[in-house]
Amino acid sequence: MVLEILEFGFMQRALIAGVAVAITTSVIGLFLVLRRNSLFGDALSHVAFSGIAIGLVVGIYPLWTGLALSVAGALGITKLRQSTKIPADATVAILLSSGLALGILLVSASGGFTLNLFSFLFGSILLVSVNDTLAILVLTGVILAIIITLYKKFMYITFDEEQARVSGLPILNLNYLFVVLASVAAVISMRLVGILLVSALIVMPNITALLFGRGFKKTALISVALSVFSVLTGIAISYTFNLAPSGTIVLVSAATFVTALAGKRIPRRKQVAAATITEEIKKGR
């Protein structure tokens, strides 16, 4: 079956784009989960929905318009969070509902849903074009290069923002940079699982990886491995049984989480994971 899947160009593109998206979302998602901001990616995808609707209406490549509006929304909500005392979860809710509402308004004004818009809403990785694949690969490379370069600073901010500020790190600029990276990750993952399931791809592999109680680096590697496994397995199952790839990928990820959950003692493992990661930060690893 593997050789049969690889015979088709659309499946080759689906697998390449899927692996790239799996790696990106798992890496970005780990920071979001540890920051207790798991739904931020979901909110960004809803804002991107509005941008995609704009792109389809005016005839611009929708991935770029979705990315532009998602980044603008993320920067705006981060600025709001910095300048007011509004709780973080409330700002995410504002971003999520406003983005979805604007998207619905644009869709209704343009005469309703189209096939292309549905593919972004529910995911259609089997219809990923060559341009989509190239864009996803380039953006994935940029995100990973920045994360690898600055991961110690992002770790420091994630676990102790006040101490990081005292130590002289440019907290505001790093937070702005991170939300931009999160926006990019959310937008490119929409081609894989759709707007409605983006948060699942960002959150589930990382929650599962945290159950193993390892340090930050090992947790990140486990998360990447689980995410890639879910994507490849989900695509293979969806192709074999003619199922929706997006839903299949998420259900495989959910099954992996349930399996790991059944074999671990959650409270103790979470404490060990947090203690191990904190110790790594103190040692500068």
C-alpha positions in Angstrom: 0.0 0.0 0.0 2.9 2.4 0.8 4.3 2.1 -2.7 0.8 2.6 -4.2 0.3 5.8 -2.2 3.7 7.2 -3.4 2.8 6.6 -7.0 0.5 9.6 -7.0 1.7 13.2 -7.2 -1.1 14.5 -5.0 -0.2 12.0 -2.3 3.5 12.9 -2.4 2.6 16.5 -1.9 0.2 15.6 0.9 2.8 13.6 2.7 5.6 16.2 2.3 3.3 19.1 3.4 1.8 16.9 6.2 5.2 16.1 7.7 6.3 19.8 7.5 3.1 21.0 9.2 3.3 18.3 11.8 6.8 19.4 12.8 5.9 23.1 12.9 2.7 22.8 14.9 4.2 20.4 17.5 7.2 22.7 18.1 5.1 25.9 18.4 2.4 24.1 20.2 4.7 23.0 23.0 5.4 26.6 24.0 1.7 27.4 23.8 0.7 24.5 26.0 3.4 25.3 28.6 2.2 28.9 28.6 -1.3 27.7 29.3 -2.4 29.3 26.0 -3.5 26.2 24.1 -6.5 27.9 22.3 -4.4 30.7 20.9 -3.7 28.7 17.7 -7.4 28.1 17.3 -8.2 31.8 17.6 -5.5 32.6 15.0 -7.0 30.2 12.6 -10.4 31.8 12.9 -8.9 35.2 12.1 -7.1 33.6 9.2 -10.5 32.4 8.0 -11.4 36.0 7.4 -8.2 36.7 5.5 -8.8 33.6 3.3 -12.3 34.8 2.5 -10.8 38.1 1.5 -8.2 36.5 -0.7 -10.8 34.3 -2.5 -13.1 37.3 -3.0 -10.5 39.6 -4.5 -8.5 37.0 -6.3 -5.3 37.0 -4.2 -3.6 33.8 -3.1 -5.6 33.1 0.1 -2.7 31.7 2.1 -1.0 35.1 2.1 -4.1 37.1 2.9 -5.0 34.7 5.7 -1.4 34.9 7.0 -1.5 38.7 6.9 -4.7 39.1 8.8 -3.7 36.4 11.3 -0.4 38.1 12.1 -2.2 41.5 12.4 -4.7 40.0 14.8 -2.1 38.3 16.9 0.0 41.4 17.2 -3.1 43.4 18.1 -4.3 41.0 20.8 -0.8 40.8 22.2 -0.6 44.6 22.4 -4.0 44.6 24.1 -2.8 42.0 26.6 0.3 44.0 27.4 -1.4 47.4 27.8 -4.5 46.3 29.8 -5.4 43.9 32.6 -7.7 41.8 30.5 -7.2 38.1 31.3 -5.3 36.1 28.6 -8.2 33.7 28.0 -10.5 36.6 27.5 -8.3 38.1 24.8 -8.1 34.8 23.1 -11.9 34.5 23.2 -12.2 38.1 21.7 -9.8 37.2 18.9 -11.6 33.9 18.1 -15.1 35.2 18.0 -14.2 38.4 16.1 -12.2 36.5 13.5 -15.0 34.0 12.9 -17.7 36.7 12.8 -15.8 38.7 10.2 -15.2 35.6 8.1 -18.9 34.8 8.2 -19.8 38.4 7.2 -17.4 38.3 4.3 -18.7 34.9 3.1 -22.3 36.1 3.2 -21.5 39.3 1.4 -19.7 37.4 -1.4 -22.6 35.0 -2.0 -21.9 32.1 0.2 -19.4 29.3 0.7 -17.3 28.0 -2.3 -15.5 24.7 -2.7 -12.1 26.4 -2.1 -13.4 28.0 1.2 -14.7 24.7 2.4 -11.3 23.1 1.8 -9.7 25.6 4.2 -12.6 25.2 6.7 -12.4 21.4 6.9 -9.0 20.7 5.5 -8.2 19.2 2.1 -4.6 18.1 2.2 -5.2 15.7 -0.8 -5.8 18.9 -2.9 -2.6 20.6 -1.8 -1.1 22.3 -4.9 2.6 22.6 -5.8 2.5 26.3 -4.7 0.9 25.3 -1.4 3.6 22.7 -0.8 6.4 25.1 -1.6 4.9 27.9 0.6 4.5 25.4 3.5 8.1 24.2 3.2 9.6 27.7 3.1 7.5 28.9 6.0 8.3 25.8 8.0 12.0 26.3 7.4 11.8 29.9 8.6 9.9 29.0 11.8 12.2 26.2 12.7 15.4 28.3 12.1 14.1 31.0 14.4 13.0 28.6 17.1 16.3 26.7 17.1 18.2 30.0 17.3 16.1 31.5 20.1 14.6 28.5 21.9 16.5 29.2 25.2 15.0 32.7 25.4 11.6 31.4 24.5 11.9 28.8 27.3 13.0 31.4 29.8 10.0 33.6 29.0 7.7 30.6 29.1 8.6 29.5 32.6 9.5 32.8 34.3 8.7 35.9 32.3 9.4 38.3 35.3 12.8 36.8 35.9 13.5 37.0 32.1 12.6 40.6 32.1 14.9 41.4 35.1 17.7 39.6 33.3 17.4 42.0 30.4 15.7 40.0 27.7 13.6 42.1 25.3 10.3 40.4 26.5 7.9 42.5 24.4 9.8 41.9 21.1 10.2 38.2 21.8 6.5 37.9 22.5 5.7 39.7 19.3 8.0 37.4 17.4 6.5 34.3 18.9 2.9 35.2 18.1 3.9 35.9 14.5 5.5 32.4 14.4 2.4 30.9 15.9 0.2 32.7 13.4 2.3 31.3 10.5 2.0 27.8 12.0 -1.7 28.0 12.4 -2.2 29.2 8.9 -0.1 26.6 7.2 -1.8 23.8 9.2 -5.2 24.8 7.9 -4.4 23.0 4.7 -3.9 19.8 6.7 -6.7 19.7 9.2 -8.8 22.8 8.4 -9.6 25.8 10.5 -11.9 23.9 12.8 -9.3 21.4 13.9 -6.1 23.4 14.0 -6.0 23.5 17.8 -6.1 19.7 18.0 -2.9 19.4 15.9 -1.2 22.0 18.0 -2.3 20.7 21.4 -2.7 16.9 21.3 0.8 15.7 20.5 2.3 18.0 23.1 -0.1 17.0 25.8 0.7 13.4 25.0 4.4 14.0 25.1 4.2 15.7 28.5 2.7 12.5 29.9 6.1 10.9 29.5 7.7 13.2 32.1 10.9 14.1 30.2 12.9 17.3 29.8 12.1 20.0 27.4 14.2 18.7 24.5 13.1 15.2 24.8 9.5 16.3 25.2 9.8 18.4 22.0 11.2 15.4 20.1 8.5 13.0 21.4 5.9 15.6 20.4 7.3 15.9 16.9 7.5 12.1 16.5 3.9 11.7 17.7 2.6 14.5 15.4 4.4 13.0 12.3 3.1 9.6 13.2 -0.5 10.9 13.5 -0.3 12.7 10.2 1.3 9.8 8.2 -1.0 7.2 9.7 -4.1 9.4 9.3 -3.3 10.1 5.6 -2.7 6.4 5.0 -5.9 5.3 6.7 -8.0 8.0 5.0 -6.6 7.0 1.6 -7.3 3.3 2.2 -10.8 3.7 3.5 -11.8 6.8 1.6 -12.2 9.0 4.8 -11.7 12.7 5.4 -7.9 13.1 6.1 -8.3 16.0 8.6 -10.7 14.1 10.9 -8.7 10.9 10.6 -5.4 12.6 11.5 -7.0 14.2 14.6 -8.6 10.9 15.7 -5.3 9.1 15.3 -3.7 11.8 17.5 -6.5 11.4 20.0 -6.1 7.6 20.1 -2.4 8.1 20.8 -3.2 10.4 23.7 -5.7 7.9 25.2 -3.2 5.1 24.8 -0.5 7.1 26.6 -2.9 8.3 29.2 -3.9 4.7 30.0 -0.3 3.8 30.7 0.8 6.7 32.8 0.0 8.2 36.2 -0.8 11.7 35.2 -0.4 13.8 38.4 3.1 12.5 39.2 4.3 12.6 35.6 3.2 16.2 35.1 5.1 17.2 38.2 8.2 15.3 37.1 8.0 16.9 33.6 7.6 20.5 35.0 10.5 19.9 37.5 12.8 18.5 34.9 12.2 21.3 32.4 12.6 24.0 35.1 15.9 22.4 36.1 17.1 22.5 32.5 16.4 26.2 32.3 18.4 26.8 35.5 21.3 24.9 34.1 21.0 26.8 30.7 20.5 23.6 28.7 
